[in-house]
Amino acid sequence: IIRTDHLTINLVMKDENEEHNFQLFRECLSTPLIEKSSIAPTKKARKARAGRKTAIKPISASTEEPDDAAELADFIDYVATEIFTNLPPELQTLTYSTWLNTPSLQSQYSIPVPQDTISKLINTLPLAITDTLTTYSILTPTKTTLEFLTPVLTSYLETLTTAPPAAAQLRAKATECEICLREWVPLTFHHLIPRAVHAKALKRGWHTEDRLESVAWLCRACHSFVHRVASHEELARDWFTVERLMEREDVRRFGEWVGRVRWKAT
């Protein structure tokens, strides 16, 4: 049972795959919502008129605190449940093995997912979902439900249809995100030296070949944040360990904040 300020939802998962996939989908959805909530709006300073002694002096821009983490977690739970339970059953229980051995699923859900497939999935969702996203200013006049949910569904499907990591990497898997320390969310493996710059890293002597496959286990929100604050080249050259990443104030503060976004037990 998930309780939110909106309503109480009875979410009964049929099997472990469905439960795992819901947690994964919720994490994919949480990434843009957390990003939006972690960017605090600022107030513009008033500009004084020249030549007036009594003019109001400019006020330093003040930053509002992000939304309460507990309320944000409730909201993410609610929206994720509403969307996930309205996806086709085959997507709720999809596994890599099922996808790999079912040609019809491969034709529909291979990356890049055909736009008409994504559109059909989103356009069949209840209108109440769009109303909720609009009410809470997630959607704007320039961003539609399709535009907002396309990267969420793409991320979800990409994760499900990607071969699991090698056994050696699985053995070294952490039990919690190495940045925010949350242990109840799905983890992704972040290549500390991005594959796109492996050749450059070797050529310029930044790393030896045996270091190229180093990974860190991060939740999706922290993984996304790391790639927002540094390019592939910067990650490979300067931020190639978790310890180095945590030396950055922006990464450390984000980890502390997102660590307070906790899902309620289902």
One Martini backbone bead per residue (centre of mass of N, CA, C, O) as a GRO file, in nm:
protein
  266
    1ILE     BB    1   0.096   0.036   0.023
    2ILE     BB    2   0.030   0.373  -0.088
    3ARG     BB    3   0.073   0.688   0.069
    4THR     BB    4  -0.083   0.997   0.002
    5ASP     BB    5  -0.223   1.309  -0.037
    6HIS     BB    6  -0.415   1.203  -0.265
    7LEU     BB    7  -0.399   0.881  -0.204
    8THR     BB    8  -0.477   0.539  -0.191
    9ILE     BB    9  -0.267   0.267  -0.299
   10ASN     BB   10  -0.306  -0.052  -0.439
   11LEU     BB   11  -0.002  -0.240  -0.477
   12VAL     BB   12   0.006  -0.541  -0.662
   13MET     BB   13   0.243  -0.773  -0.711
   14LYS     BB   14   0.289  -1.066  -0.892
   15ASP     BB   15   0.611  -1.040  -0.911
   16GLU     BB   16   0.944  -0.984  -0.913
   17ASN     BB   17   0.961  -0.842  -1.186
   18GLU     BB   18   0.748  -0.626  -1.130
   19GLU     BB   19   0.881  -0.504  -0.883
   20HIS     BB   20   1.150  -0.434  -1.015
   21ASN     BB   21   1.028  -0.256  -1.246
   22PHE     BB   22   0.901  -0.045  -1.069
   23GLN     BB   23   1.159   0.055  -0.936
   24LEU     BB   24   1.291   0.137  -1.201
   25PHE     BB   25   1.076   0.335  -1.302
   26ARG     BB   26   1.083   0.523  -1.059
   27GLU     BB   27   1.379   0.603  -1.102
   28CYS     BB   28   1.346   0.725  -1.385
   29LEU     BB   29   1.132   0.938  -1.294
   30SER     BB   30   1.296   1.079  -1.063
   31THR     BB   31   1.518   1.228  -1.212
   32PRO     BB   32   1.359   1.482  -1.329
   33LEU     BB   33   1.223   1.557  -1.056
   34ILE     BB   34   1.481   1.604  -0.894
   35GLU     BB   35   1.609   1.811  -1.078
   36LYS     BB   36   1.382   2.021  -1.051
   37SER     BB   37   1.398   2.039  -0.728
   38SER     BB   38   1.722   2.112  -0.715
   39ILE     BB   39   1.638   2.374  -0.871
   40ALA     BB   40   1.648   2.674  -0.748
   41PRO     BB   41   1.486   2.950  -0.738
   42THR     BB   42   1.519   3.291  -0.831
   43LYS     BB   43   1.531   3.625  -0.740
   44LYS     BB   44   1.504   3.923  -0.867
   45ALA     BB   45   1.649   4.213  -0.864
   46ARG     BB   46   1.610   4.530  -0.797
   47LYS     BB   47   1.614   4.828  -0.983
   48ALA     BB   48   1.744   5.125  -0.952
   49ARG     BB   49   1.702   5.449  -0.987
   50ALA     BB   50   1.852   5.701  -1.113
   51GLY     BB   51   1.885   5.983  -0.884
   52ARG     BB   52   1.755   5.842  -0.626
   53LYS     BB   53   1.775   5.853  -0.285
   54THR     BB   54   1.502   5.661  -0.230
   55ALA     BB   55   1.589   5.422  -0.357
   56ILE     BB   56   1.584   5.095  -0.405
   57LYS     BB   57   1.789   4.863  -0.324
   58PRO     BB   58   1.940   4.602  -0.411
   59ILE     BB   59   1.864   4.261  -0.388
   60SER     BB   60   1.969   3.978  -0.305
   61ALA     BB   61   1.958   3.682  -0.423
   62SER     BB   62   1.733   3.428  -0.339
   63THR     BB   63   1.721   3.095  -0.213
   64GLU     BB   64   1.526   2.832  -0.231
   65GLU     BB   65   1.422   2.561  -0.102
   66PRO     BB   66   1.367   2.263  -0.161
   67ASP     BB   67   1.159   2.042  -0.158
   68ASP     BB   68   1.039   1.821   0.032
   69ALA     BB   69   1.151   1.503   0.031
   70ALA     BB   70   0.898   1.346   0.126
   71GLU     BB   71   0.698   1.472  -0.074
   72LEU     BB   72   0.850   1.389  -0.327
   73ALA     BB   73   0.836   1.084  -0.283
   74ASP     BB   74   0.528   1.065  -0.287
   75PHE     BB   75   0.490   1.178  -0.572
   76ILE     BB   76   0.657   0.969  -0.724
   77ASP     BB   77   0.497   0.724  -0.636
   78TYR     BB   78   0.227   0.809  -0.755
   79VAL     BB   79   0.307   0.850  -1.055
   80ALA     BB   80   0.441   0.576  -1.104
   81THR     BB   81   0.189   0.406  -1.047
   82GLU     BB   82  -0.003   0.529  -1.258
   83ILE     BB   83   0.177   0.451  -1.502
   84PHE     BB   84   0.268   0.154  -1.467
   85THR     BB   85  -0.033   0.030  -1.442
   86ASN     BB   86  -0.076   0.142  -1.764
   87LEU     BB   87   0.098  -0.055  -1.878
   88PRO     BB   88   0.180  -0.307  -2.041
   89PRO     BB   89   0.231  -0.615  -1.914
   90GLU     BB   90   0.499  -0.672  -2.075
   91LEU     BB   91   0.646  -0.420  -1.933
   92GLN     BB   92   0.612  -0.503  -1.629
   93THR     BB   93   0.779  -0.805  -1.692
   94LEU     BB   94   1.031  -0.741  -1.829
   95THR     BB   95   1.318  -0.906  -1.964
   96TYR     BB   96   1.604  -0.977  -2.114
   97SER     BB   97   1.538  -1.269  -2.189
   98THR     BB   98   1.262  -1.220  -2.315
   99TRP     BB   99   1.353  -1.016  -2.527
  100LEU     BB  100   1.578  -1.196  -2.666
  101ASN     BB  101   1.342  -1.445  -2.719
  102THR     BB  102   1.144  -1.210  -2.859
  103PRO     BB  103   1.091  -1.073  -3.157
  104SER     BB  104   0.849  -0.879  -3.100
  105LEU     BB  105   0.995  -0.724  -2.870
  106GLN     BB  106   1.239  -0.632  -3.032
  107SER     BB  107   1.082  -0.464  -3.249
  108GLN     BB  108   0.954  -0.266  -3.028
  109TYR     BB  109   1.212  -0.240  -2.784
  110SER     BB  110   1.441  -0.128  -2.930
  111ILE     BB  111   1.736   0.049  -2.947
  112PRO     BB  112   1.570   0.271  -3.071
  113VAL     BB  113   1.264   0.360  -3.001
  114PRO     BB  114   0.999   0.394  -3.161
  115GLN     BB  115   0.797   0.665  -3.171
  116ASP     BB  116   0.522   0.516  -3.205
  117THR     BB  117   0.552   0.348  -2.948
  118ILE     BB  118   0.574   0.576  -2.744
  119SER     BB  119   0.314   0.725  -2.821
  120LYS     BB  120   0.119   0.494  -2.757
  121LEU     BB  121   0.187   0.464  -2.456
  122ILE     BB  122   0.117   0.765  -2.375
  123ASN     BB  123  -0.171   0.809  -2.517
  124THR     BB  124  -0.306   0.570  -2.319
  125LEU     BB  125  -0.304   0.738  -2.087
  126PRO     BB  126  -0.441   0.890  -1.848
  127LEU     BB  127  -0.538   1.221  -1.811
  128ALA     BB  128  -0.465   1.249  -1.506
  129ILE     BB  129  -0.159   1.263  -1.546
  130THR     BB  130  -0.147   1.532  -1.692
  131ASP     BB  131  -0.290   1.694  -1.472
  132THR     BB  132  -0.079   1.648  -1.252
  133LEU     BB  133   0.172   1.762  -1.404
  134THR     BB  134   0.043   2.043  -1.439
  135THR     BB  135  -0.028   2.123  -1.146
  136TYR     BB  136   0.300   2.074  -1.068
  137SER     BB  137   0.476   2.204  -1.309
  138ILE     BB  138   0.604   1.988  -1.508
  139LEU     BB  139   0.432   2.111  -1.711
  140THR     BB  140   0.433   2.312  -2.001
  141PRO     BB  141   0.359   2.488  -2.281
  142THR     BB  142   0.649   2.347  -2.401
  143LYS     BB  143   0.564   2.069  -2.241
  144THR     BB  144   0.477   1.754  -2.290
  145THR     BB  145   0.406   1.440  -2.207
  146LEU     BB  146   0.577   1.317  -2.431
  147GLU     BB  147   0.841   1.477  -2.369
  148PHE     BB  148   0.871   1.384  -2.070
  149LEU     BB  149   0.835   1.052  -2.106
  150THR     BB  150   1.033   0.953  -2.319
  151PRO     BB  151   1.303   0.936  -2.148
  152VAL     BB  152   1.185   0.748  -1.934
  153LEU     BB  153   1.110   0.504  -2.116
  154THR     BB  154   1.386   0.474  -2.249
  155SER     BB  155   1.546   0.413  -1.992
  156TYR     BB  156   1.385   0.167  -1.907
  157LEU     BB  157   1.430  -0.003  -2.170
  158GLU     BB  158   1.738   0.007  -2.181
  159THR     BB  159   1.785  -0.149  -1.918
  160LEU     BB  160   1.620  -0.413  -1.989
  161THR     BB  161   1.790  -0.446  -2.289
  162THR     BB  162   2.051  -0.487  -2.126
  163ALA     BB  163   2.311  -0.647  -2.060
  164PRO     BB  164   2.451  -0.771  -1.814
  165PRO     BB  165   2.702  -0.759  -1.630
  166ALA     BB  166   2.972  -0.884  -1.546
  167ALA     BB  167   3.061  -1.092  -1.299
  168ALA     BB  168   3.288  -0.914  -1.181
  169GLN     BB  169   3.102  -0.667  -1.137
  170LEU     BB  170   2.888  -0.803  -0.957
  171ARG     BB  171   3.080  -0.875  -0.721
  172ALA     BB  172   3.141  -0.547  -0.685
  173LYS     BB  173   2.875  -0.469  -0.590
  174ALA     BB  174   2.699  -0.251  -0.439
  175THR     BB  175   2.442  -0.172  -0.180
  176GLU     BB  176   2.501   0.135  -0.248
  177CYS     BB  177   2.520   0.441  -0.314
  178GLU     BB  178   2.830   0.618  -0.349
  179ILE     BB  179   2.690   0.906  -0.281
  180CYS     BB  180   2.393   0.887  -0.115
  181LEU     BB  181   2.353   0.587   0.031
  182ARG     BB  182   2.131   0.443  -0.103
  183GLU     BB  183   1.974   0.098  -0.064
  184TRP     BB  184   1.656   0.114  -0.207
  185VAL     BB  185   1.781   0.147  -0.494
  186PRO     BB  186   1.859   0.124  -0.799
  187LEU     BB  187   2.153   0.033  -0.974
  188THR     BB  188   2.425   0.174  -1.154
  189PHE     BB  189   2.690   0.166  -1.387
  190HIS     BB  190   2.972   0.378  -1.371
  191HIS     BB  191   3.201   0.501  -1.586
  192LEU     BB  192   3.476   0.659  -1.481
  193ILE     BB  193   3.577   0.592  -1.779
  194PRO     BB  194   3.457   0.673  -2.050
  195ARG     BB  195   3.432   0.502  -2.345
  196ALA     BB  196   3.452   0.750  -2.547
  197VAL     BB  197   3.769   0.808  -2.405
  198HIS     BB  198   3.976   0.574  -2.410
  199ALA     BB  199   4.176   0.649  -2.634
  200LYS     BB  200   4.258   0.923  -2.513
  201ALA     BB  201   4.355   0.820  -2.235
  202LEU     BB  202   4.590   0.655  -2.355
  203LYS     BB  203   4.735   0.865  -2.537
  204ARG     BB  204   4.766   1.081  -2.279
  205GLY     BB  205   4.819   0.914  -2.003
  206TRP     BB  206   4.588   0.895  -1.782
  207HIS     BB  207   4.574   0.576  -1.841
  208THR     BB  208   4.557   0.248  -1.804
  209GLU     BB  209   4.406  -0.027  -1.933
  210ASP     BB  210   4.324  -0.158  -1.647
  211ARG     BB  211   4.132   0.114  -1.576
  212LEU     BB  212   3.891   0.146  -1.787
  213GLU     BB  213   3.666  -0.053  -1.618
  214SER     BB  214   3.591   0.133  -1.407
  215VAL     BB  215   3.343   0.138  -1.141
  216ALA     BB  216   3.031   0.274  -1.026
  217TRP     BB  217   2.763   0.269  -0.788
  218LEU     BB  218   2.459   0.424  -0.896
  219CYS     BB  219   2.211   0.605  -0.896
  220ARG     BB  220   2.030   0.763  -1.129
  221ALA     BB  221   2.047   1.051  -1.015
  222CYS     BB  222   2.358   1.061  -0.970
  223HIS     BB  223   2.442   0.979  -1.252
  224SER     BB  224   2.312   1.220  -1.395
  225PHE     BB  225   2.461   1.444  -1.239
  226VAL     BB  226   2.750   1.379  -1.322
  227HIS     BB  227   2.686   1.434  -1.634
  228ARG     BB  228   2.607   1.740  -1.585
  229VAL     BB  229   2.899   1.847  -1.448
  230ALA     BB  230   3.054   1.656  -1.667
  231SER     BB  231   3.245   1.553  -1.899
  232HIS     BB  232   3.399   1.291  -2.030
  233GLU     BB  233   3.683   1.415  -2.017
  234GLU     BB  234   3.670   1.517  -1.723
  235LEU     BB  235   3.619   1.245  -1.592
  236ALA     BB  236   3.881   1.105  -1.697
  237ARG     BB  237   4.090   1.329  -1.589
  238ASP     BB  238   3.953   1.422  -1.282
  239TRP     BB  239   3.677   1.208  -1.212
  240PHE     BB  240   3.783   0.870  -1.164
  241THR     BB  241   3.655   0.877  -0.872
  242VAL     BB  242   3.464   0.890  -0.598
  243GLU     BB  243   3.650   1.065  -0.428
  244ARG     BB  244   3.672   1.295  -0.633
  245LEU     BB  245   3.374   1.359  -0.661
  246MET     BB  246   3.343   1.423  -0.341
  247GLU     BB  247   3.517   1.694  -0.365
  248ARG     BB  248   3.269   1.807  -0.477
  249GLU     BB  249   3.027   2.016  -0.374
  250ASP     BB  250   2.791   1.951  -0.568
  251VAL     BB  251   2.791   1.644  -0.521
  252ARG     BB  252   2.771   1.639  -0.214
  253ARG     BB  253   2.503   1.803  -0.189
  254PHE     BB  254   2.329   1.623  -0.363
  255GLY     BB  255   2.365   1.363  -0.199
  256GLU     BB  256   2.240   1.474   0.063
  257TRP     BB  257   1.963   1.544  -0.056
  258VAL     BB  258   1.877   1.273  -0.205
  259GLY     BB  259   1.903   1.095   0.058
  260ARG     BB  260   1.602   1.206   0.156
  261VAL     BB  261   1.476   1.034  -0.074
  262ARG     BB  262   1.211   0.826   0.033
  263TRP     BB  263   1.064   0.532   0.020
  264LYS     BB  264   0.790   0.370   0.087
  265ALA     BB  265   0.657   0.106   0.196
  266THR     BB  266   0.481  -0.176   0.014
   0.00000   0.00000   0.00000
